[in-house]
Amino acid sequence: MLNAAKQKKINEALKKYSKKYLHGRLTELDESGTRLMINEFLTDVLGYAPIEEIKTEYMIKGTYADYVVQLKGIRHFLVEVKALSLNLSESHLRQAINYGANEGIEWALLSNGKCFDFYKILFNKPIESRKVFSIDLSNPAQLKDAANEIQYLHKDAVSSKGLELLWNKCIALDPGSIAGFLYTPNVMNYIKKALKEKYKHKFSDEEIKNSIDKIVCEARDLGVVQHIKPKKTKPKKENPQINAVEPTISTNEVSPSDS
């Protein structure tokens, strides 16, 4: 999404944020204190300008969302903040989703300063939501992976339809989407061919489909899944006759006087 230099900058900003706030004595920080953390997250990590692009205490039908992030007057996502000392819960999620649904905002970021859960609000009947990613910035080992997700929320990404790309990525990797590809003719034919080659038996389309149905519908222990390794192809041998150097034939005859 973002170029390598900008991704590196996000990664460094996350490390700084994590070290400053999540490896000290702030475990009992209240909600107002946690908002100070989120202020820095939105500005220093995600690159938004205070006041102009970060609206605080945004009024929605008589109540207030903690933040709404906007660019050129377009509201892209809201942020609901809970105290660092609290674990994020379903009731917190419902609150954030209700704010977005009432204001027509499609995305919601729920955070306690340490954990960041990002949701897509689905305007169905009834209103639904889909978690797109969840990250924990208190674990240094996960910061690089966190940066890969967070980059889609960065100002530069959002201004270039980054949220649309993130949603496309989410639905593309959905098990239902992947499962659909298993039934395509190319995949079915590949499975039939591979099974025939390995087990010396010909299988019908219906047999392959029934087996795929079981894979899709039944939970499987990944420990029993046999990963098929692609066969190594032997390099083609060069034809020695093609690469052989033809002997040089001299057309000069030896004259009798030379003998």
Secondary structure as UniProt FT lines:
FT   HELIX           4..21
FT   TURN            27..28
FT   HELIX           31..40
FT   HELIX           41..45
FT   TURN            51..53
FT   STRAND          54..60
FT   TURN            61..62
FT   STRAND          63..71
FT   TURN            72..73
FT   STRAND          74..81
FT   TURN            84..85
FT   HELIX           90..103
FT   STRAND          107..111
FT   STRAND          115..122
FT   STRAND          128..136
FT   TURN            137..138
FT   HELIX           140..142
FT   HELIX           143..150
FT   HELIX           151..153
FT   HELIX           155..158
FT   TURN            159..161
FT   HELIX           162..172
FT   HELIX           175..181
FT   TURN            182..183
FT   HELIX           185..199
FT   HELIX           205..217
FT   HELIX           222..224
FT   HELIX           240..243
FT   HELIX           256..258
//
